[in-house]
Structures are given as structure tokens and as C-alpha cells.
Amino acid sequence: TLASHLPVMVAMLVSPQVAVMVGLGSSLGFLIKLGPIIAARAAVHAVFGAAGAFAFRKGLPFTKVLMLTLPIHAIGEALIVLPFGFSLQKAGLIVGVGTALHHFIDAMIALAVVASVGLVQRVAENRR
């Protein structure tokens, strides 16, 4: 599901509230379609989205925001599956490492999309 993290990553440029709502919205959608484990993992998007949005608001460049949120995202998703019966090894290796790789690839896509429409520059101009 390439680019599935793009909405929350772009939402981090808008505000923490928007990033949280996008994360919760995706979690609700996944709950309806794919069940509680995927929905719980998607709920982590609200957490890393808020953290990234606050960091961006404090002036951290978007590229660094995306890398800062990678461990929050990967560790969060790995931990959230433990109550569902995943072993620590399976949660860490499959979910954690898989999420980190997926986050990194989606971050590269987000950077390309944001750069192509000049979104970071527009946000910076609106802050002045």
C-alpha cells in the first residue's frame, strides 16, 4: 500500500489537529474494513502525525520531521500489536521493521509530492 501514509504526512504541514484527525479517520476506516488489529496500528498515525506536526510548527524542516517520526511510527505499531497475541520477535521484526521501511518509502513519496506543489514554501509564507 504505497503512499498510504501520505495523507497523515502531508497533514503534519497543516496542524497537529489536522494530523490527528487524519490519523483517527484512517483508523476508523480500517476498523470498518479490516478489523481491530489494523485499526489499532492506524491509530498510531494520529500519534506520529501530531508529533511531526508539532515539530514542524517549531521550525524543524519537513525532511527531518519525517525521519524523526519514523521510530515513533515503527515502535508504536510494533507495540500496539502485542496485546493481539504477536510475539515480541514477530512484532519487532515484521511489524516494526516493515513499518519503518514503509514509512521511509512513503516519506520519499511525500517529499516528492510536497515539493512538486510547493507546499512547504506556501506553508512558510502563510506563517509570516
N, C-alpha and C positions, 0 to 999 in steps of 0.2 A: 504494500500500500504506500508506494512512494508519494510524497508530498502530503501525507495525511496530517503531519504536524504543522504544515504551512499556515493554516488559519490561526492557531494559537501563537505561532512565532511572529506573524505579522501583527496580531493583536497586541503584542508586547510594545509595539511602537505607538499605539494609541493611548492606552492607560492600563493600570493594574486591574481596574474594574472590568474593562472590556476583555482583558486576557482571562480573568476568572470566569466570566460569563461564557466565553467561547469554550473553555475547558469543561465547564459544567454542562454546557449544551451538548458537546460531543459525548460526554459521559452518559447523559440521558438517552441520546440516540443509540449508543452502543448497548445500553441496558435493554432497550426495546427490541433491538435486532439480534444481539449476540450474547446477551446474558450478563450475569453479575461479575464474572472474573474480568472480562474485557472492559466492562463499565468501571470497575474499580481501578483498573490500570489507567483508563482515560481520565479518571478524576485527578490523577497525579498531574495532568496537564494544567489544571487550574493552579496548582501549587507552583510548578516551574514557570508557568506563564506570569503569575503575579511577581515572583522573584525577579524574573527577567525584566518585567515592565518597571519595577521599582529601580532596578539597576540602570536601565536605560534613562529613566527620568532623572537619576542622579548624575547623568552625563557619561556613563560608560558607553563606548562605541558598540553598535549593534553586533559586530563580529564577535567582540568579547562577551557580550551578553549571551549570545548563542552558545559559546563554549563554556561560560560559567554555568549555564542551566543544564548542560549535558549530564554532569554527575548527579544533579538533583533529580533529573528525569529518570536516569537509568537506575539509580539506587532506589528511588521511590517506587518505580514499577516492580523492581525485584522484591522489595519488602512487602508490597501490597498483596502479592500472590501467596505469601507464606501461610496466611490463615486458610487458604483454599486447598491446602494439602501439598503444595510444592515443597520439595526438599530444598535445603539451603543451596546445595550444589546446582540443582536444576534452576532455581530462581536466579542465582547469581550468574551462571554461565549462559543459560538460554535466554532468560528474560532480561537480565541486566546487560550483558554484553550485546545481545541482539538489539535492545533498545538504544544503547549507546551508538552502535553503528547506524541504526535507522535515524536517530536524532542528527548525527553528523551529516548524513546524506541529505536529509531534509533541510538542514541548516544551509548547506551549499545551494540548494534549490531556492530557499528563502532569500539568500543574499542576491542571487541572480535576478529573481523576480522583483525584489525591492529596488535593486539598482536599475533595472530596466524601466521602471516607472518613476524613479527619482523620489521614492517615498521618504527615505531618511532625510534628504535635503528639505523636503516640504515640511516635515515634522519640525525640523530645526528652525526653519523660517517662521513657522507659526508660534514658536516659543518666544521669539524676540518681541 
